[in-house]
């Protein structure tokens, strides 16, 4: 395990063992036993937080699906992930920590007033909309699972965004419409609203869509586990 940041290495090792269908009990035990103080100490930047929690989310979604046999919607809300002697849910990780305690049902526009002090203290300082292209919730329309590292995080998130948007977006130049993933609609506040979504699409696809109408694909919730990139 790397000495530079053992927690980040641990999150990657956990995800690797999940992918290889090997036991994760040692990694889970280490995550349980770490102190909250050490969690704060090692995850002391937004990049470290994103690296760790993205890997943890993607690993535990597979664990909760395959080993614990949890399904939608319980799989997101059940506080069964134990890290630093504290119980977290997948929702705690995604909406609390990685989305800076946005309320799940507010399209990204409102904070959750019931967020605990612990989650607020663990959360990123600035929401990075690219995390939506990195989190996999076991559905066919979800982005694939990648292994994130601190050193390459920015490039990896950009690559994930580019790959997902290119694969999910269709352009009808005759009718001046652009259709993309419903993921961007559900969290449109994270992306800066309709104008922000268009700017992101223009940046990735290197085309101008100012006069185009924006629409969204239906999201397939068909189960698709173990979708690794």
Phi and psi in degrees as a GROMACS rama.xvg file:
@    title "Ramachandran Plot"
@    xaxis  label "Phi"
@    yaxis  label "Psi"
@TYPE xy
-66.2308  141.308  UNK-2
-80.3331  -21.3379  UNK-3
-62.2651  -39.0007  UNK-4
-160.493  93.1037  UNK-5
-64.0522  -31.1699  UNK-6
-67.095  -40.0438  UNK-7
-66.6768  -41.2521  UNK-8
-62.786  -39.9575  UNK-9
-63.4623  -40.1814  UNK-10
-65.1599  -38.2035  UNK-11
-68.8173  -38.9635  UNK-12
-65.9853  -39.8871  UNK-13
-59.1566  -47.8542  UNK-14
-65.8091  -38.5408  UNK-15
-62.7309  -44.5151  UNK-16
-64.678  -34.8365  UNK-17
-62.132  -46.9121  UNK-18
-61.263  -39.2736  UNK-19
-85.1096  2.46384  UNK-20
57.7785  36.6139  UNK-21
-102.322  163.629  UNK-22
-62.6901  142.15  UNK-23
-113.906  10.521  UNK-24
-63.2848  -37.2998  UNK-25
-65.5995  -46.4882  UNK-26
-64.0298  -41.2352  UNK-27
-64.3453  -37.9635  UNK-28
-65.8738  -42.2384  UNK-29
-63.208  -40.1298  UNK-30
-65.6288  -38.0638  UNK-31
-64.532  -38.8272  UNK-32
-84.6187  -14.9059  UNK-33
-66.2498  150.362  UNK-34
-84.7348  156.743  UNK-35
-60.2182  -37.4449  UNK-36
-60.3963  -43.393  UNK-37
-69.0168  -34.3465  UNK-38
-60.0413  -47.0712  UNK-39
-65  -39.8185  UNK-40
-64.7285  -44.7107  UNK-41
-79.7611  -34.0272  UNK-42
-97.635  65.4718  UNK-43
-101.648  6.46354  UNK-44
-134.324  160.669  UNK-45
-62.1079  -38.3936  UNK-46
-64.4622  -40.5934  UNK-47
-64.2026  -42.6083  UNK-48
-61.9054  -45.6309  UNK-49
-63.8045  -45.4318  UNK-50
-58.0734  -51.7758  UNK-51
-63.4064  -52.5817  UNK-52
-74.2626  -28.7096  UNK-53
-65.032  -47.6667  UNK-54
-61.2568  -42.1046  UNK-55
-64.0201  -45.2499  UNK-56
-58.683  -50.7731  UNK-57
-66.5214  -35.8905  UNK-58
-67.5866  -46.9528  UNK-59
-73.3375  -26.6577  UNK-60
-61.3161  -41.6569  UNK-61
-66.6891  -42.5758  UNK-62
-62.5848  -46.1698  UNK-63
-67.6228  -32.0422  UNK-64
-73.8283  -49.1778  UNK-65
-83.4329  -44.2554  UNK-66
-89.9033  -45.1253  UNK-67
-88.2892  -10.4804  UNK-68
58.8776  34.7463  UNK-69
-84.6317  148.702  UNK-70
-129.987  169.326  UNK-71
-57.1613  137.015  UNK-72
-98.0926  -7.05651  UNK-73
-58.1435  -35.6232  UNK-74
-59.4045  -28.273  UNK-75
-84.5839  -27.7446  UNK-76
-104.928  -17.9235  UNK-77
-74.729  125.696  UNK-78
-84.0133  83.0491  UNK-79
-121.743  -4.85805  UNK-80
-91.9751  114.396  UNK-81
-103.778  113.201  UNK-82
-132.633  129.449  UNK-83
55.6984  44.5732  UNK-84
56.0341  25.8057  UNK-85
-127.372  139.592  UNK-86
-91.9319  127.394  UNK-87
-120.474  153.834  UNK-88
-106.327  166.747  UNK-89
-60.8909  -36.7015  UNK-90
-63.0896  -38.1505  UNK-91
-58.1795  -42.5117  UNK-92
-70.0777  -49.3594  UNK-93
-71.7125  -59.5378  UNK-94
-84.7938  -29.8658  UNK-95
-81.9142  -55.5357  UNK-96
-87.4631  -54.2943  UNK-97
-77.8236  -27.1831  UNK-98
-103.423  14.6756  UNK-99
54.3801  55.9943  UNK-100
45.3933  49.114  UNK-101
-75.5557  143.723  UNK-102
-69.146  131.154  UNK-103
-56.7326  -34.9389  UNK-104
-104.579  19.3676  UNK-105
-105.304  15.3409  UNK-106
57.6397  21.1424  UNK-107
89.4897  11.0504  UNK-108
-102.297  -18.9429  UNK-109
-125.858  140.221  UNK-110
-75.5512  155.478  UNK-111
-87.0693  112.614  UNK-112
-69.5004  -13.1667  UNK-113
-96.4771  8.51745  UNK-114
-64.0914  134.527  UNK-115
-70.6489  159.529  UNK-116
-61.2497  -38.3974  UNK-117
-59.0672  -49.0172  UNK-118
-64.4787  -41.0694  UNK-119
-59.1371  -39.8016  UNK-120
-73.4209  -28.0485  UNK-121
-86.28  -17.3152  UNK-122
-67.5554  156.923  UNK-123
-64.2  153.8  UNK-124
-76.3774  -32.7596  UNK-125
-134.66  127.69  UNK-126
-69.4989  129.815  UNK-127
-109.375  108.42  UNK-128
-61.2442  -18.1247  UNK-129
-66.2303  -17.2073  UNK-130
-62.0555  -24.6998  UNK-131
-65.4752  -21.0367  UNK-132
-94.1519  5.0602  UNK-133
-116.322  -21.494  UNK-134
-89.7732  131  UNK-135
-113.439  122.174  UNK-136
-109.607  27.8669  UNK-137
73.2821  13.0443  UNK-138
-105.95  158.106  UNK-139
-60.6798  -34.0236  UNK-140
-86.656  0.801131  UNK-141
-74.6149  152.877  UNK-142
-61.9861  151.752  UNK-143
-70.57  165.836  UNK-144
-89.6615  128.222  UNK-145
-121.836  166.23  UNK-146
-101.187  115.14  UNK-147
-96.4388  138.283  UNK-148
-126.67  151.893  UNK-149
-61.8493  -40.9358  UNK-150
-65.7333  -32.8574  UNK-151
-113.491  12.4394  UNK-152
-55.9879  -48.5282  UNK-153
-61.0753  -45.5945  UNK-154
-65.3519  -40.6383  UNK-155
-63.7729  -42.0097  UNK-156
-68.2  -38.5902  UNK-157
-63.9344  -41.9362  UNK-158
-63.6873  -41.9432  UNK-159
-63.3713  -42.7003  UNK-160
-62.3018  -48.3007  UNK-161
-61.469  -48.1836  UNK-162
-62.2966  -43.3185  UNK-163
-68.4764  -46.6875  UNK-164
-64.4847  -43.265  UNK-165
-60.7851  -42.0981  UNK-166
-75.2739  -22.7905  UNK-167
-105.276  -0.978772  UNK-168
-112.968  135.221  UNK-169
-124.699  140.63  UNK-170
-117.603  126.093  UNK-171
-110.366  97.0368  UNK-172
-71.2635  -28.4253  UNK-173
-66.9468  -45.2091  UNK-174
-95.6829  1.58125  UNK-175
51.9586  54.5276  UNK-176
-127.728  147.684  UNK-177
-128.31  128.772  UNK-178
-117.84  129.96  UNK-179
-139.58  -172.999  UNK-180
-66.0033  142.443  UNK-181
-64.2409  -18.3714  UNK-182
-54.6688  -39.3284  UNK-183
-71.3619  -28.6835  UNK-184
-73.0545  -44.9663  UNK-185
-61.0963  -33.0365  UNK-186
-118.927  36.9513  UNK-187
-61.0474  -28.4083  UNK-188
-63.3525  -34.4608  UNK-189
-63.8175  -31.3352  UNK-190
-93.4358  0.5831  UNK-191
88.8798  28.2135  UNK-192
73.4323  -169.879  UNK-193
-58.648  -42.9876  UNK-194
-65.4563  -37.8905  UNK-195
-65.9381  -41.0562  UNK-196
-61.1347  -44.334  UNK-197
-61.6178  -39.9117  UNK-198
-63.2551  -41.3881  UNK-199
-65.0361  -44.564  UNK-200
-62.4959  -42.0531  UNK-201
-62.2373  -41.2227  UNK-202
-64.2444  -46.5805  UNK-203
-71.1867  -45.0046  UNK-204
-90.0239  -9.0223  UNK-205
56.808  44.9243  UNK-206
-137.911  158.81  UNK-207
-98.0455  127.332  UNK-208
-124.505  24.0388  UNK-209
-56.4735  -37.7699  UNK-210
-97.7854  4.28409  UNK-211
-86.4647  147.904  UNK-212
-84.0466  136.81  UNK-213
-98.8168  129.495  UNK-214
-135.748  170.134  UNK-215
-131.355  141.927  UNK-216
-69.8706  154.443  UNK-217
-67.6299  141.815  UNK-218
-92.6421  126.827  UNK-219
-87.4163  116.486  UNK-220
-92.0513  9.27172  UNK-221
-56.4209  134.051  UNK-222
-63.8411  130.114  UNK-223
-145.087  81.8874  UNK-224
-82.7216  165.915  UNK-225
56.8391  38.0218  UNK-226
-92.6744  85.0335  UNK-227
-95.8067  142.171  UNK-228
